[in-house]
Amino acid sequence: MPLQIDVIDTGSGISPDLLGYVFEPFVSNKSGGSGLGLALVASVVSEHGGAIDVSSSVGKTHFKINLPISTKIKNLKSINHNRDRS
């Protein structure tokens, strides 16, 4: 069973004509954006044997990242994601 990471926002969404290309370099719907962020994320996920998928509609974009779990961390009980970051 892979580790699944869901990243969901409530922004304006990604245009349907761009949705199939968001992981390609230099694709952006933001003025001044380089279009490299999601391409880099997709590359890192792929290099670790994982997969990334995106779905989007007005008011919601959902990125789903699946990564294989290393045998070294399969017994990990929990991760404290609310730690103090100061």
C-alpha positions in Angstrom: 0.0 0.0 0.0 1.6 3.3 -1.0 1.7 6.5 1.0 -0.9 8.9 -0.4 -0.5 12.7 0.0 -3.5 14.9 -1.0 -3.0 18.6 -1.6 -6.3 20.4 -2.1 -7.0 24.1 -2.5 -10.0 26.3 -3.0 -8.6 28.7 -5.6 -9.8 29.5 -9.0 -8.9 26.1 -10.4 -6.9 25.1 -13.4 -8.2 25.7 -16.9 -9.4 22.4 -18.6 -7.2 23.1 -21.6 -4.1 23.3 -19.4 -5.0 20.4 -17.1 -3.3 17.8 -19.2 -0.1 19.8 -19.4 0.5 21.1 -15.9 3.4 18.8 -15.2 5.2 19.9 -18.4 8.0 22.4 -18.0 7.1 26.1 -18.7 3.4 25.6 -18.5 1.7 28.1 -16.2 -1.6 29.9 -15.9 -0.1 32.6 -13.7 1.3 35.9 -14.9 5.0 35.9 -14.2 5.0 32.1 -13.3 8.0 30.1 -14.6 6.0 26.9 -15.0 8.7 24.8 -13.4 7.2 24.1 -10.0 4.8 21.3 -10.9 7.3 19.9 -13.5 9.9 19.6 -10.7 7.4 18.0 -8.3 6.4 15.4 -11.0 10.1 14.7 -11.6 10.9 14.1 -7.9 7.8 12.0 -7.4 8.7 9.9 -10.5 12.3 9.5 -9.4 11.0 8.0 -6.1 8.9 5.5 -8.0 5.6 7.3 -7.4 2.8 8.9 -9.3 1.0 12.3 -9.2 -2.4 13.1 -10.5 -4.5 16.3 -10.7 -8.2 17.1 -10.9 -9.6 20.6 -11.0 -12.8 22.5 -11.2 -13.8 26.0 -10.3 -13.1 26.5 -6.6 -11.1 23.3 -6.1 -7.9 21.7 -7.3 -6.8 18.3 -6.0 -3.3 16.9 -6.4 -2.9 13.2 -5.4 0.6 11.9 -4.8 1.3 8.2 -4.3 4.7 7.1 -3.2 6.0 3.6 -2.4 6.7 3.0 1.2 10.3 1.9 2.0 10.6 -1.2 4.2 12.7 0.9 6.5 9.7 3.1 7.5 6.7 0.7 7.2 6.5 0.4 11.0 6.3 4.2 11.5 3.2 4.9 13.7 2.7 8.6 13.0 4.2 11.8 11.9 3.6 15.0 13.9 2.7 17.5 11.2 1.7 20.1 13.7 5.2 20.7 15.1 6.4 24.2 15.9 8.2 25.6 12.8 9.7 28.7 14.4 
